[in-house]
Amino acid sequence: MLHILYNLRIVGLIETMDSKTRNRMFLGIATLVVLITPIAAYAASFLDIRSAIVHTTSDKVDRANMATKETIPTDGNSGAFGYGIATGDSIIVTTTHKGVLDSAAQNGNPNNPIFHNHYVHLGNDAQHCGSSPVVTAITFAKTGDVTVANSGIILKNLPKTSDGLSQNNNVGPVVSFTLRVVHDGNNSFVCVDNIQQFARIVQ
């Protein structure tokens, strides 16, 4: 910055200023430099959905394609998380987690982190989940198919009904979320945290 001042031939003027005035001037220059310095970009995450296309039929969501901003972990070492599509009935979700057996797709192994689909209903339980929703109903049967590769997610062959829960073609937000299990005696509660909504295209 000083070489700019030399090029502007005002060094002599600076030298005639008292120390307080010089300090104020340099503080102003420093502030300007900070303001015009680019701010580091927000760190993208696999929970940031870059695009989502939801395909419907006359009465249900048939399939969906999503792309995230970073590669989606599939080894179970990044915690419990998932993606969802709200409908006028159930929420269609695909999730990964270790430690909980809640899907036939896990082949009886609670530590199998394979992505699997559910239809779920949510409710409120401030005692166990605070301000986050709690899962009040969930399918166990294999609910359609899911493929996760790199930053892409494909849901397909989604049935109208599974284990008594239904979905429809009234498509709401597309979301990402994390999951948290709270144990209370012999009961377990699944809390849905960090819900983020993203734009989607319905076809």
N, C-alpha and C positions, 0 to 999 in steps of 0.2 A: 504493500500500500504506500510506503514512503517514496518509492521510486516514481509513483504517479504524482505525488505532490511535488517532487523535484521537477518533473516534466512540465508541471503547470507553473513553475517559477514562483511559487509562493513560500518557499522556504524562508526567505527573508521576513515575510510577514509572520510566520510561525515564531521565529526567533524573537520578535518584538512583543509577543503575547506574554502575559503573566502566566504563571504555572497553572492557576485555576482555569483560565480560559483555554489553555492548551489541553488540559485534561478533559474538559468538557467536549472539545472538538474531537479528540481521539476516541472518547467514549461514543460520540455520535457516529463516527466512522465505523467503529467496531460493531455497533448495533446494526448499522446498515448492512455490513458484511454478513452478519448472522441472518438477517431477514431475507437476503437474496440468495443465500446458500440453499441448494435443493435439500428438502427433507427426505430422509431415507424412506424408501417405499415400504408399505405395510407388508409384512411377511406373509406370503400366501400359505395356505394350509390345505390338507386333504379334506378338511371339513368345509372349505369354500367351494360351492358349486358354481362352476363357470357357465354351464348351459344345461338345460333340461327340456326334453321333449316328451310329452305324455300322449300316448295314442289310446283313444277310446273307441268303444263300440256303442251300440244303441243303449246299453245298460250297465257298462262297466269299463274300468281301465283294463286294457288288454296287455299293454307293454309300455316300457319307458326306457329312455336312454339319458344318462347323465354323464357329465364330465366335470372333474374337479380341477383345481389349480395346481395340485401336487399329486404325486403318486400315492395311491391308497395302500396302506399297510395291510397285509393279509396273514401275517404270522402270529397275530394275537398279542404282540408285545407293545402295542400302542394304546392299550386300554380298550374299554368297551364303548363302541360308537356305532352310528348307523345313519341311514338316510331314509326319508319318508315322503309319501305323497298323501296329502289329506284328501278324503272324499266326503261326500255327504253322509256317509255311514261310518265305516271303519277307516283307520289310517293304514295305508300299505307301507310297511317298513322292511328294510333289509339291514341286518345287523351282524356284527362280529364281536365275540367276547370269549373269554375263558372263565371257567369256574361255575357256569350255570348251564344245566341241561334243559333247554326249553324248546327244542325242535327235533323232529325225527331226522332232519338232515344232518344232525351231529352224530348219527349212528351210535347212540348210547354213551358217547364220551363227552362229559361236561367240559373237558379242556380242549375240545375240538373247536378251533376258531373259525371254521369254515363260514363264509357268509351264507345267511339263510333268511328267508322271508317270513313275515308274520302279517296277520291282520290284528290290529290292536284297538282297544278303547282306552281313553285316558280319563282320569278324574283328579280330584284334589285330596291331599292328605298332608296337611301342614305339620302334623306331629312327626311324620317320618321323612317327608320330602321338602318341607319348607314351602317356598313359593314355586317349586318345580312340580309339574304334573306327575302323577303316579299311574302306572299301568294297572287297569282294573279288569281287563279281559284280554286274552292273547291266544292265538292259534298255536297248536303243537304240530299238527300235520304239515307235511311238506306243502308249502303254499306257493305254487308256481316255481319258476326257475330264475336263478341269478348268476350272472357272470361278472367278475371283477378282474380287470387287467389294467395295469399301469394306472391311469387316472380316469378310466372309463367304467361305468356301471350299466349293465343291461338287465332289466327285469322283463320277463316274458311268460307267456302261458299262465297269466294270473286268473284264477278262477273267480267266478261271481261270489261263491260262498265257500268257506273253509271252517270246519269245526264250529259251525253255528254262527260265525261272524261273516258279514257281507260287506262288499264295497260297491260303489256305483260310479257313474260317469260325471258326477258333479265334482269336478276337480278343484281343490283348494290349493294352498301353498305347497311348494316343494321345500323340504327342510333337511338340515343335518342336525345331529345331536350327539351327546354323550350319555352313557348310562351309569347308574350308581345303584348298587344293591344295599339295602338297609335291612339288617336282621333284628328281629324283636321276638325273643323267645323262640318258638317253633315256626314263626311266620317270617317271610321275607317280602320286601317291598322293592319294586324296581322304579327308581326315580329317573325322569328324563330331564337332563340338564343341558345348558348351553345351546338351546334351540335357536337356530338361525334360519330365516326365511330367504328364499331366492326366487328370482323370476323364472317362469316356465312358459313353454308353448304347448298348447293343447291341440291335437290333431285328431 
